Amino acid sequence: MRALLQRVTEASVTVEGEIIGEIGHGLLILVCAMPEDTEETAEKLALKISKLRLFKDEGGKMNLSLAQTGGAALVVSQFTLAADTSRGNRPGFSCAAKPDMAEALYTHFARSLTTLDIPVQTGRFGADMSVALVNDGPVTLWLDSAAP
């Protein structure tokens, strides 16, 4: 799975003019399932994200995790994280998991975060969404479960 994490002071996702998910302090997590991913992959990624020390402690250092700060996660499906830009000017997305598999893994990933006591809001899989955020820091990280 691939994930783009953005530390935020607030974030929301809107579909057809209606806010369907919103958080205050926490992480906006854009996530993309790849064909080789499994439920175990989703669970490991959720665990890693819950423990990443991306939040400031009382001394101003990034020493606290999402779980430690009581922050929330806004999880949004983002198949374009699988973009192949190696040829031409139009990205290809054939490297992303097929929609039925991708939706199941996206849902499992979000559920895995909730089992780690992270409050989770989500976007709507496959929908045309508008995502709004206030990036805190800014702090943005790219994770790929296939990377060493």
HUNOR-V610809 format. One record per residue. RES is the residue in one small letter. SS is DSSP state (A for helix, B for strand, O for the rest). D_FIRST is the distance of its C-alpha to the first C-alpha in Angstrom with 1 decimal. Layout:
# HUNOR-V610809
res=RES ss=SS d_first=D_FIRST
res=RES ss=SS d_first=D_FIRST
This chain:
# HUNOR-V610809
res=m ss=O d_first=0.0
res=r ss=B d_first=3.7
res=a ss=B d_first=6.6
res=l ss=B d_first=10.3
res=l ss=B d_first=12.7
res=q ss=B d_first=16.3
res=r ss=B d_first=19.0
res=v ss=B d_first=21.4
res=t ss=B d_first=24.9
res=e ss=B d_first=24.2
res=a ss=B d_first=21.9
res=s ss=B d_first=22.3
res=v ss=B d_first=21.0
res=t ss=B d_first=23.8
res=v ss=B d_first=24.1
res=e ss=O d_first=27.5
res=g ss=O d_first=29.2
res=e ss=B d_first=28.1
res=i ss=B d_first=26.0
res=i ss=B d_first=23.6
res=g ss=B d_first=21.8
res=e ss=B d_first=22.9
res=i ss=B d_first=22.8
res=g ss=O d_first=24.9
res=h ss=O d_first=23.9
res=g ss=B d_first=20.3
res=l ss=B d_first=16.8
res=l ss=B d_first=15.6
res=i ss=B d_first=11.8
res=l ss=B d_first=10.5
res=v ss=B d_first=7.1
res=c ss=B d_first=5.7
res=a ss=O d_first=4.7
res=m ss=B d_first=5.5
res=p ss=O d_first=8.8
res=e ss=O d_first=8.5
res=d ss=O d_first=6.2
res=t ss=O d_first=8.8
res=e ss=A d_first=10.2
res=e ss=A d_first=10.5
res=t ss=A d_first=6.9
res=a ss=A d_first=6.9
res=e ss=A d_first=10.3
res=k ss=A d_first=9.9
res=l ss=A d_first=7.6
res=a ss=A d_first=10.3
res=l ss=A d_first=13.0
res=k ss=A d_first=12.2
res=i ss=A d_first=12.2
res=s ss=A d_first=15.3
res=k ss=A d_first=17.0
res=l ss=O d_first=16.4
res=r ss=B d_first=19.9
res=l ss=B d_first=19.8
res=f ss=B d_first=22.9
res=k ss=B d_first=26.5
res=d ss=O d_first=28.9
res=e ss=O d_first=32.7
res=g ss=O d_first=33.2
res=g ss=O d_first=30.7
res=k ss=O d_first=28.2
res=m ss=B d_first=24.5
res=n ss=B d_first=24.9
res=l ss=B d_first=23.6
res=s ss=B d_first=20.4
res=l ss=A d_first=19.4
res=a ss=A d_first=20.8
res=q ss=A d_first=24.0
res=t ss=A d_first=24.7
res=g ss=O d_first=24.4
res=g ss=O d_first=22.2
res=a ss=B d_first=20.1
res=a ss=B d_first=16.7
res=l ss=B d_first=16.5
res=v ss=B d_first=13.2
res=v ss=B d_first=13.0
res=s ss=B d_first=11.0
res=q ss=O d_first=10.8
res=f ss=A d_first=10.3
res=t ss=A d_first=12.2
res=l ss=A d_first=9.5
res=a ss=A d_first=9.3
res=a ss=O d_first=13.0
res=d ss=B d_first=15.1
res=t ss=O d_first=18.2
res=s ss=O d_first=19.9
res=r ss=O d_first=22.6
res=g ss=O d_first=24.9
res=n ss=O d_first=24.4
res=r ss=O d_first=22.4
res=p ss=O d_first=18.6
res=g ss=B d_first=17.1
res=f ss=O d_first=14.1
res=s ss=O d_first=14.4
res=c ss=O d_first=11.2
res=a ss=B d_first=9.3
res=a ss=O d_first=9.4
res=k ss=O d_first=12.9
res=p ss=A d_first=13.8
res=d ss=A d_first=14.9
res=m ss=A d_first=11.9
res=a ss=A d_first=9.6
res=e ss=A d_first=12.2
res=a ss=A d_first=12.4
res=l ss=A d_first=8.9
res=y ss=A d_first=9.3
res=t ss=A d_first=12.6
res=h ss=A d_first=11.8
res=f ss=A d_first=9.6
res=a ss=A d_first=12.6
res=r ss=A d_first=15.0
res=s ss=A d_first=13.7
res=l ss=A d_first=14.4
res=t ss=A d_first=17.8
res=t ss=A d_first=18.6
res=l ss=O d_first=18.3
res=d ss=O d_first=21.0
res=i ss=O d_first=19.1
res=p ss=B d_first=20.6
res=v ss=B d_first=18.1
res=q ss=B d_first=18.9
res=t ss=B d_first=16.8
res=g ss=O d_first=17.2
res=r ss=O d_first=17.9
res=f ss=O d_first=15.4
res=g ss=O d_first=16.8
res=a ss=O d_first=19.6
res=d ss=O d_first=21.0
res=m ss=B d_first=20.4
res=s ss=B d_first=22.1
res=v ss=B d_first=20.4
res=a ss=B d_first=22.9
res=l ss=B d_first=22.4
res=v ss=B d_first=24.5
res=n ss=B d_first=22.5
res=d ss=B d_first=24.0
res=g ss=B d_first=24.8
res=p ss=B d_first=23.0
res=v ss=B d_first=20.0
res=t ss=B d_first=16.7
res=l ss=B d_first=13.8
res=w ss=B d_first=10.8
res=l ss=B d_first=8.1
res=d ss=B d_first=5.8
res=s ss=O d_first=5.3
res=a ss=O d_first=7.3
res=a ss=O d_first=9.9
res=p ss=O d_first=13.0
